């Protein structure tokens, strides 16, 4: 009897987190909730992304982006956070690196907030609660563009 | 109290609980509450301010809180530690965040305070001159109540 390994490559899906050369997309994960961090981390790791670092507020996010630059492919950014909010952090990251790929993740989906984030340079906007399939789809569409 | 303000919170609670905790969520009979409410062991409180003022409280027993947090994390959690607290406040955040997104679409503008978590026995909540609507929600994980009190601000 044939097993799955007899048909190795045709339909084998390459995990979203891998680049064409086989290396991993590197993600900076920004959220002040350890629950959301854990949830996102599990989703990302399941698709072979590498979480290079995490930050719990906007200030830390900007500092860590600069610290790891240019070895970051994607930032997931919460909005409501202490010290500095996610929109301000987004603005500062884009100011530092115009090609930064930042995806906002928030429980608030008010139209003016989404518009503002996209105007400031966010590549996408994901509204919580996080649906694993949708999150991975959105993130993949951003990193692979 | 206008029902337009209340429904989005209850609907949002139902849909967030369904997608993050368990498929089977039943809505019990709502009741209008007097000024003093007894709170079960764990309460998540989010304040509302802007065109209206008020607050939303989600309360449950400690056992239910642990069951809910366990389901949301996909692993058994047995004490009200940092992860459980973060999970429960995130639950409050998602429910109220989604509700005010809907309310904004309907033209009601107000904002939220970050969720606060209260834990203790014999907690009582007193609202001064705001009527509260309490809706019990039944899950496999246990029962919880969403308690919404809102009043319109007359000044513009």
Interface residues (C-beta under 8 A of the other chain):
Chain A: X33 X34 X35 X36 X38 X39 X80 X106 X107 X108 X109 X110 X111 X112 X127 X128 X129 X131
Chain B: X16 X19 X20 X72 X73 X82 X83 X86 X87 X89 X90 X93 X94 X96 X97 X98 X100 X101 X104 X105 X112 X114
